[in-house]
Amino acid sequence: MSVAETRSRFTEVLEVLNDAAARGRITRVTNRGRKIAAVASMHVAGHKTNTDR
């Protein structure tokens, strides 16, 4: 999923992320074909971060 696609189709992107989280999958975000981020459910990530409250 590219950054441009994420910006232009935000509602659809949220649905993809929710579906991926429900299935335990990781969604990768790319910028011009280069992987820049990954989004995973907290269950998949397996730990809390210091931003959790």
C-alpha positions in Angstrom: 0.0 0.0 0.0 1.6 3.3 -1.1 1.5 6.6 0.8 -0.3 8.2 -2.1 -2.9 5.4 -2.1 -3.3 5.8 1.7 -4.0 9.5 1.3 -6.5 9.3 -1.5 -8.5 6.3 -0.2 -8.3 6.8 3.6 -11.7 5.2 4.4 -10.8 2.1 2.4 -7.4 2.0 4.0 -8.9 1.8 7.4 -11.1 -1.1 6.3 -8.0 -2.9 5.0 -6.1 -2.3 8.3 -9.1 -3.5 10.4 -9.4 -6.6 8.3 -5.6 -7.3 8.5 -5.7 -6.8 12.3 -8.7 -9.2 12.6 -6.8 -11.8 10.6 -3.5 -11.3 12.4 -1.7 -9.9 9.4 0.9 -7.2 9.0 0.2 -4.4 6.5 3.2 -2.7 4.9 3.2 0.9 3.7 5.5 1.8 0.8 6.7 5.1 -0.6 7.8 4.8 -4.2 8.2 1.0 -3.8 10.4 1.3 -0.7 8.9 -0.1 2.6 8.7 2.7 5.1 6.3 1.3 7.8 4.3 -1.7 8.9 1.0 -1.7 10.7 0.1 -4.7 12.9 -2.5 -5.4 15.6 -1.2 -5.2 19.2 -1.8 -9.0 19.3 0.6 -9.5 16.5 3.1 -7.0 17.8 3.1 -8.8 21.0 4.0 -6.0 23.4 2.9 -2.6 24.7 4.7 0.6 23.7 5.3 3.5 26.0 2.6 5.4 24.3 -0.1 2.9 25.5 -2.3 4.2 28.3 
